[in-house]
Amino acid sequence: MIGRIVGTLIEKMPPELLVDVNGIGYEISASMTTVYDLPQIGETVTLFTHFLVKEDSQTLYGFIDKNERALFRVLIKVNGIGPKMALAVLSSMSSEELITNVQESDVTALTKIPGVGKKTAERLIIELRDKLGQAAKNDLFSAPTVLRQVQADPRQEAESALISLGYKPQEAAKAIAGVPMDASSSEDVIRAALKGMLRN
């Protein structure tokens, strides 16, 4: 997994970037939010990345900060929202604006995103509330609170780890759901989930 890239920004052709790292040019897809915050061509850039492998492609996505990357990872888990749509969402509004729109069930604001109709907007609101965790379900729901939780949610990290180990997403989600909420680290959650699967 490539988690971060530090190198020289060579090309900007939104949404594509080219970053030189010790003589190797990395092609990176980025949201417009990230593109707007990039330095000038020829300057050093740091991007937090998400490497996505499919049967017919390998794509590296880059983000100016961990908050945007965390939301991208949540978005691509929403039913019917692929990486391209997730970039469109993050290009159309900031992480804080997205969370606020979800909090306020603002379908109108979400349908302004290219390619997002009313049904997709409603699905985004319902599924994001669920995937953003407990912070999205109580009075502490605010952009900073949710973003901190999304970045460091041990249960989400554990689920991703189980999928990386070869378990199906449904199996991983079911195993994580059976782990007590007091498990404090992703390692504890993984250990408990694996024990639970072995018992079943």
C-alpha positions, -999 to 999 in steps of 0.1 A, spaced: 0 0 0 13 35 -9 2 58 19 21 90 11 41 105 -17 66 133 -13 82 146 -45 84 173 -72 52 184 -89 58 180 -126 24 183 -143 -11 195 -133 -38 184 -157 -68 182 -134 -78 157 -122 -45 141 -131 -11 150 -115 24 138 -122 48 138 -92 85 129 -96 99 109 -67 136 101 -71 133 99 -109 100 79 -110 69 97 -122 37 88 -103 4 95 -121 -21 105 -94 -58 113 -96 -69 141 -73 -100 161 -64 -102 198 -73 -101 206 -36 -66 191 -36 -56 207 -69 -65 242 -57 -41 237 -27 -11 224 -47 21 243 -49 35 256 -82 50 233 -108 86 224 -99 79 227 -61 78 199 -36 44 184 -28 32 160 -1 1 139 -9 -16 113 12 -26 85 -11 -50 56 -16 -39 29 -40 -68 11 -57 -63 -21 -76 -90 -35 -99 -89 -64 -124 -82 -40 -153 -65 -11 -137 -43 3 -109 -49 38 -98 -33 61 -72 -54 88 -57 -38 117 -39 -52 141 -12 -38 172 3 -47 160 38 -58 129 58 -93 143 63 -100 143 26 -85 108 21 -105 94 51 -138 107 35 -128 93 1 -124 59 17 -158 62 33 -174 74 1 -162 45 -21 -179 21 3 -213 37 -3 -234 16 -26 -232 29 -62 -204 54 -54 -172 46 -72 -139 64 -70 -148 88 -99 -180 98 -82 -162 101 -48 -137 126 -65 -166 145 -79 -182 148 -45 -149 160 -29 -143 184 -58 -176 200 -53 -174 207 -16 -150 206 13 -149 178 38 -166 200 64 -194 211 39 -200 174 30 -204 165 66 -227 194 73 -249 186 43 -252 150 55 -260 162 90 -287 185 78 -300 160 52 -295 187 25 -305 168 -6 -306 200 -27 -270 208 -19 -258 172 -28 -278 171 -61 -256 201 -73 -227 176 -75 -223 165 -111 -238 130 -116 -257 130 -83 -295 128 -86 -320 129 -58 -319 91 -51 -282 91 -50 -281 121 -27 -306 104 -4 -285 72 -4 -254 93 4 -271 108 34 -284 75 48 -252 55 42 -227 82 52 -245 87 85 -241 50 91 -205 48 79 -193 79 97 -200 61 130 -213 71 164 -202 108 160 -227 111 132 -255 98 154 -254 120 184 -252 156 195 -214 157 190 -219 155 152 -196 182 138 -170 182 111 -140 181 134 -154 154 156 -164 132 126 -131 137 107 -111 128 138 -131 96 142 -130 86 105 -92 90 106 -87 69 137 -116 45 138 -100 12 149 -131 -8 138 -129 6 102 -91 0 101 -97 -36 113 -124 -42 87 -100 -30 59 -73 -52 73 -95 -83 73 -105 -76 36 -68 -72 28 -62 -106 44 -86 -121 19 -119 -121 38 -150 -110 19 -164 -76 28 -196 -91 42 -176 -116 63 -153 -88 76 -182 -66 85 -201 -94 103 -170 -103 123 -163 -67 133 -200 -63 143 -195 -91 168 -165 -75 186 -173 -56 218 -173 -19 215 -147 -15 242 -119 -29 220 -96 2 219 -72 -5 190 -74 -19 155 -51 -48 166 -75 -57 195 -105 -56 171 -87 -78 145 -77 -103 172 -112 -105 186 -128 -107 151 -105 -136 140 -112 -155 173 -149 -150 167 -146 -164 131 -126 -194 143 -153 -202 169 -180 -200 142 
